[in-house]
Amino acid sequence: MKKISICLILFWGVVQVSAQKDSIYIEAKLSSDKKILEINQELIYYNHSDKEVNNIKLLNWVSAYNKRGTSLVYRKLEDRSSDLHFAKQEQLGKLLELDIKNSESQPVPVENITDQNLFLPLSKALRPGESIKLQLHYRMQLPNQKFTGYGTSDRNVALKYFFIVPDHFDPDNISKRSYNDIEESVNFNTYWTVNFDLPVNHFIDSNLPQIQMNSFKGYLDSDPEFLISQNEFPSIKINTEGIHTEIKFGYNLKPEEKENLEFYLPLHLQFIKEKIGFVPDRIFISDKFRAKEDFFGNNDISFWKFRFQLFNDAEKTDMDYFGIIAKKILDESIIADKQNDHWFKNGLKSYLEMQYLQKFYADTKLLGSLPENSIFGIKPLKLFHASKVKLLDRYGLAYQYIMSQNLDQKIDEHFTALSNFNDMAISSFETGSLFNYSAEKMGYENFNAIVKDYITQNTDKQINPRDFLKKIAEKDKATTYLTPFLEQKNRVNFSLKNYKKDGDSLHINIARNTDTDIPVKLETQTREGERKTFWIETEENEKIKNVSLPASEDVSKITLNNDYIFPEANYRDNFLYAKGFFSHTKKIKFKFIKDIPNPEYNEIYISPRVRFNNTYDKFLFGVNFKNQSLFDQKFLYSITPTYSSGTGKLTGSGSVAYSFLPAESIIRSLTFGVSGSYYHYDYGLAYRKGSLFSNINFRKNPRSTVSRGIGLSYNYLERDLSPLMVANKDYGKYNLWSVGYGYSDSQMIHEKSLSISTQGMEDFNKITAEGFYRWEFAPKQKLSLRVFAGYFARNETRNSMFNYGISRVSNYSFSYNLLGESANSGILSQQFILADGGFKSFIPGSVNQWITSFNVDSSIWKIFHVYADAGIYKNKNRPTEFIWDSGIKVKLIPDFLEIYFPVQSSLGFEPSFKDYARRIRYTLVINLGAVINAARRGWY
C-alpha cells in the first residue's frame, strides 16, 4: 500500500510539471529469462492538433517483429539480411496481451494487438489543448537483439521503441507509421517516469536522468532507451570551461580508448558548443549508435595475416567520437521528422565534421599514413592520386562516386526510400558540403550564429528546416539556391572556358549549365604556390559570366571550386593552365592501376592482362588501355591487344561507348557504343566480330533490387572455315541483329527475372523468352525454377548452326564464355551453360522449329541439390518429342562453379552407362567482376 501511495504522489508531480506536454509513467518488470517484459503504464495525452480528434493513435512497434511481411522484415531483406524473415517463434517480438482503460476505468476496445498502429476510439471528442488519461497494462515478448540491435540477448537487453506511445508527428491521429529501424524519434517532448523491476544482479542505464536505482525521470526530445546488463558500463564526466556533461557508454571501453576519450571529449564538446551553442548535461551512447555514426573510412585494412593502419588509435578515436557526439547532441537538441527532414541534422553533422577536420586535420590525407608503408624500400601507394587526396575531400568524392552512376537521389527524398550509401553520400555529405560552401561564402561566424539562434528559438519544438534556409538567404541572397537544390537531383556544372590577359586585368569566361544564381569560388595560383581567392556571384539566367580580375604575371593556374567543395557534375573543366605547353589544355598521365580520378588530367590506365580464353587461344598475354577510373564516366574506351599462346598470333578486343545519364527521367542511362574482337574458335580457325550496340537502362529506386532495360545490337561476324566447312557451305560471314527487353529482381527470398528477345539475319528470325524464379525457402536453402521458350518465325538456314540447343548451346554469336568452342569430346565439351533448353544430360540433337523447356533445382543438404528438366520440342518434318532428365548437383561456389551428376533421363539410368564419367557436366564462370557484383548486393 505504501508503495502504491508513493507511486501516485510521484505521478501527480509529473502531471503538474508537464502541463500541456504528454506525460508517461511506467512500471516495467523484466522476467528472469529476460524475454518477457510486463508493463503498467499511465499516459496523459494532450490534443496537440488544431482540431478535435475522435480517436488516438498509439504506436505498437514491437509488432514489427511479429511476422513476415512487415515493413521492417522487407527493409532487412533489402539490406541482404534474412535473419528476421527466417526467425523462430521464440526469437520474434510480439505483444502477448493488452488492456487499456480510460480515465473512468472503462475498457477501451483494441481491434488487433498485432497491428503496429492502434487506433483507439474516444467516447467524447477531444478538443485542442484538452487531455485524456489512459491506463495500459501489457505484456510483450522481446525480439532477439540480432535483428535491429534492440531486444534481448545473452549479453544484455536493449530497450527502445517497445513501449506503446503516441505519434507526435501525427497530431491528427490519421496516418499509419511503421517501424523501419531508422532511428526516428516519434515521442518527443514528453515527460517520462520509468521504474524497473529487474532480475537480481542486473544493472540498467538510460538516456533519461537516473533518480535512484532502477528509476528514471525527466524530459526527452527523443525516445527513451534503456540498457540492462549484468555489468556496469563506463562513463566519463567532463567539467571544463562552462561544460558539465556526463557521457555514459552502453559498451565496454578499452583502457587506451578511455584514456584517449578523456583527452578528446572535452575538445569535442567545446568545439560543438562554439558552433551550435548547446551541449547537454547527459549523453548516452549505445553500441548501435556508435556503429551507425562513427567516421566512415578510417578503419584498418586487413588482408589475410596482414593489417595496415591508416590512422593511429588516438586519431581514429578522435574522428569516430567527434561525429558520434555531434550527432547525439543534434538529436537531443533538434526535433525533426526524420522521414522528411533527415538531411538537416545529417547535414549539420557533416558540416561540424568538416569544420573540425579543417581545424585539426587540414593537411591529412584520405589514406592517412598508409602511403608511407614501404615494400623493399619502395612506397608503391605514392604513385596513386588517392595518396594525395585530402581527408576533407571525402565529402565531395562520395557524392561524385554515386552521382557518376546516376544512382544519387534528391536530398529531401523520404528517408526510407534512400539507399544505404545515399544516406551517407546525399543526406549527410552533400548537404554538409552545401552548408559548408554557404558558410564559407557568407562567413563562418555568420553561419554559426544563425545555427545557434535557430536551435535556441526552436527548443522543444518541431522544426521546419526550410525556415533555416530562409534565414540563411536573408543573411546572404547568394544562398537562395539552397531550397530548390534540395528538391531535385542536380547536375550543376561550372566550367572555365578561356581567359585573356589585357594589361593589368585578367579576363575570365565562366560557363554554367543552370539558370539558378549560384555563386562560384575562383582561385588563382602562381608557380610559387601563392593563392588568391575570389567569390563570383552570378545572375539568374546568366549562362556565361565574364569576370575581370587584377592580373599577375606569375599566375600559372586558374581553378573553380577546388577540393570538391561544391557538388558539381563534372570537375574536369574547372581547371585552366595559364602558362606552359599545356595552357588551355589538359595534361595526359599514364597510370597502371585504377585510381581516384584526378580531374586535372586526361588519365590513361595501362595494365597487364593474363587470362585463359579457351583451349585454342589458351593463355592470352597483353596490355589493356582504358580511361575508366574507380568512378564511372560517360565516355569510356578500352583497347586490349593480346598475344595468344595457343596460336602464336596477335589477338585482342576493343570498345568505345558513350552514356547519357539524365538526372530526372524515366531512363537511368542510354548508352551507344561500338566494339570489336579477334580470337580463335577452333584449332587454326579465327573469328572476327564487330558490333554496334545501344542499351537503355530504366530508372530504378536505388534501394530496390529491380532492374529493367532494353538492348539493341547489330553484329557482323566473320569466321575462318576449314576445307570441310567450306565444302559443307558453312557460314563464313553473317550479320546478326537483336532487340531484347530484360527485367530482373535480385531480392532475397524471391529472386526473379524475365527476358524477351528477337534475333535475326538474312536466313532466319527467332523469338525467345526466358523466365527465372529462385525461392529461398529456408536459410541458404533454395528452389530454382526456369522456363524457356523459343520459336523460329522463319528458318531458311543451311545447317543447324543457328538452332536452339537442347543440352549444348551453339555459340554462333560468340557471346558465351566456352572453354572449348568447338569441342565435341573431352572435359571441355562437358562444360554446361544454362541457356536454351538447359538440359544437363547429353540429349542429342538441336531444334529448328520450336522448343519449350522447364528446369527445376532444389537444395537438399548443404551444397547438394537435386535437379530435373523437362521439355517439348519440334523439328521440321518431325513429330513433337518429349524429353526429360534428373540428377544431383554439387554447388561448390554458387552460380560460378557447380558440378552436375546425371541419374535418370530419357536416355535411361545414366550411372549404368560405361561412359558415365563423360556425362558429368560442370559450370565454370571465370569472371571476377561477376563475383564482386554478387558480393556487393545490398550496399547501395
Salt bridges, closest charged atoms under 4 A:
ASP22 OD1 - HIS48 NE2 3.17
ASP22 OD2 - HIS168 NE2 2.58
GLU38 OE2 - HIS137 NE2 3.57
GLU78 OE1 - ARG703 NE 2.83
ASP79 OD1 - ARG703 NH2 2.99
GLU97 OE2 - HIS137 NE2 3.70
GLU97 OE1 - ARG139 NH1 3.35
GLU130 OE2 - ARG127 NH2 2.91
ASP167 OD2 - LYS57 NZ 2.90
ASP167 OD2 - ARG177 NE 2.89
ASP170 OD2 - LYS57 NZ 2.98
ASP181 OD2 - LYS76 NZ 2.69
ASP181 OD1 - LYS288 NZ 2.30
GLU183 OE1 - LYS160 NZ 2.98
GLU183 OE2 - LYS288 NZ 3.48
GLU184 OE1 - ARG177 NH1 3.04
ASP205 OD2 - LYS248 NZ 2.82
ASP205 OD1 - ARG282 NH2 2.81
GLU225 OE2 - LYS160 NZ 3.89
GLU225 OE2 - LYS328 NZ 3.47
GLU246 OE1 - ARG282 NH1 3.90
ASP287 OD1 - ARG290 NH2 2.62
GLU293 OE2 - LYS327 NZ 3.33
GLU293 OE1 - LYS349 NZ 2.87
ASP300 OD2 - ARG307 NH2 2.28
ASP300 OD1 - LYS316 NZ 2.97
ASP313 OD1 - LYS316 NZ 3.67
ASP318 OD1 - HIS268 NE2 2.63
ASP331 OD1 - LYS345 NZ 3.23
ASP337 OD1 - ARG177 NH1 3.77
GLU353 OE1 - ARG394 NH1 3.84
GLU372 OE1 - LYS379 NZ 2.89
GLU372 OE2 - LYS382 NZ 2.69
ASP408 OD1 - LYS489 NZ 3.75
ASP408 OD1 - ARG491 NH2 2.80
ASP412 OD2 - ARG466 NH2 2.93
ASP423 OD2 - LYS292 NZ 3.13
GLU440 OE2 - LYS521 NZ 2.57
ASP460 OD2 - LYS21 NZ 3.50
ASP476 OD2 - LYS441 NZ 3.26
GLU487 OE2 - ARG466 NE 3.98
ASP502 OD2 - HIS507 NE2 3.90
ASP515 OD1 - LYS543 NZ 3.11
GLU523 OE1 - ARG531 NH1 2.63
GLU537 OE2 - LYS441 NZ 2.87
GLU542 OE1 - LYS545 NZ 3.88
ASP595 OD2 - LYS591 NZ 2.46
GLU600 OE2 - LYS557 NZ 2.86
GLU603 OE2 - LYS591 NZ 3.55
ASP617 OD1 - HIS680 ND1 2.66
GLU664 OE1 - ARG699 NH2 3.64
GLU718 OE2 - ARG688 NE 3.49
ASP720 OD1 - ARG688 NH2 2.64
ASP730 OD1 - ARG719 NH2 3.18
ASP745 OD2 - LYS752 NZ 3.41
GLU751 OE1 - ARG774 NH1 3.50
GLU770 OE2 - ARG786 NE 2.78
GLU796 OE1 - ARG794 NH1 3.57
ASP857 OD1 - HIS865 ND1 2.78
ASP857 OD2 - LYS889 NZ 2.38
ASP869 OD1 - LYS840 NZ 3.06
ASP895 OD1 - ARG774 NH2 3.10
GLU898 OE1 - LYS889 NZ 3.59
GLU898 OE2 - LYS891 NZ 3.95
GLU910 OE1 - ARG919 NH1 3.97
ASP915 OD1 - ARG919 NE 3.10
